[in-house]
Amino acid sequence: MLIGALKSKYQPVNAHLIPVRRCNLACRYCNEYDDHTDPVPTSEVFRRIDRLAALGTGIVTLSGGEPLLHPDLDAIVHRIRQRGAIATIITNGYLLTRGGIARLNRAGLDHLQISIDNVNPDDVSKKSLKVLDQKLRWLAEGATFDVTVNSVVGGGIRNADDGLVVARRARALGFSSTVGIIHDGSGQLAPLGPEMRAVLEQIVKLGSSVFDFANYNRFQKNLANGRPNDWHCRAGCRYLYICEDGLVHWCSQQRGMPGVPLETYGAADLRREYERPKSCAPRCTVGCVHRVAQVDDLRDDPDMTMRHWFAETEEGRSHMPPSIRILRWAFVTSPHRQVFRKAIARLGAGRLQARQEHARLR
């Protein structure tokens, strides 16, 4: 996926596809659900997946609402895999069962993110560790796909330490942990207080993903301190949000922009939205869009990007892991970097072909 994204800047990296807007919960800070609409017909979801594949989309993420409310979710996951894309799900976890986990295994799910907002449920959010810990244990025992537990900091969270407790539990079970900053209805953010900022930094240190560490250095650190970010949002091209009506939007917080039907969305739309400035970008907190933007940072100036991601501490030490130092040498600074790049491109093409054949046979 990354190889393809680095080769062409007008190819979608990640698309969030909404198979059902309805949710079984009603978290007070959320503006992405209702309590009554029916799931999108499976045949229509298939058509949208096929169109995303035709655009070259690398990752298709099923979100909502609550995607586990769709009766054919495992068939939808399988369709994504058949079309050669990475299949992921974002869920509140309430509806997970052992049988459902087994079905997602068979469908070929690559990754599941479960969002947990607090340790004990309150009137803001019921997505609590107390309620969901059994679901996490089932995932640890039975899931063959990767699992990430996302905790949150920001407005509406009563106990600042809750996010850290959730992240530590995730790591203890062998899962990845990430952290998000709760935004308002337009995707913007007020500065965090000192206690929340300290918790955010501790959760980031627990994470295992290079991209999440980079995301903190590139975006979250500024937002937590009330400072805007200077960046060019590529939503509408690198990142697509397809609502239940089949329209393409910049993200969940900017629905209606551009609001073009996916079935007619093409090269001209991708190029237009890649270049278009977004006025909401400086204080945007939508982490999925931030992460996708880092692909273009790598593409445009890989050496400077990695130096920025792993900036030296005040003591003069670098956070850059040894594995990243090796990759930076092989693909960026080595006099033989073109040889390494060609080799990995051939390997990526071969693995993609094998993956598509495997998915077809499942």
Secondary structure, DSSP 8 states (H G I E B T S, - for coil): -HHHHHH-TTS-SEEEE-S--B-S---TT--S-BSS-----HHHHHHHHHHHHHTT-SEEEE-SS-GGGSTTHHHHHHHHHHTT-EEEEEE-STT--HHHHHHHHHHT--EEEEE--BSS--SS---BHHHHHHHHHHHHHH--SEEEEEEEESTT-S-TTHHHHHHHHHHHTT-EEEEEE---TTS------HHHHHHHHHHHHH---HHHHHHIIIIIHHHHTT--------BTTTEEEE-TTSEEES-TTSTTSEEEEGGG--HHHHHHHHH---TTGGG---HHHHHHHHHHHHHH-HHHHHHHHT---TTS-----HHHHHHHIIIIISTTHHHHHHHHHHHHHHHHHHHHHHHHH-
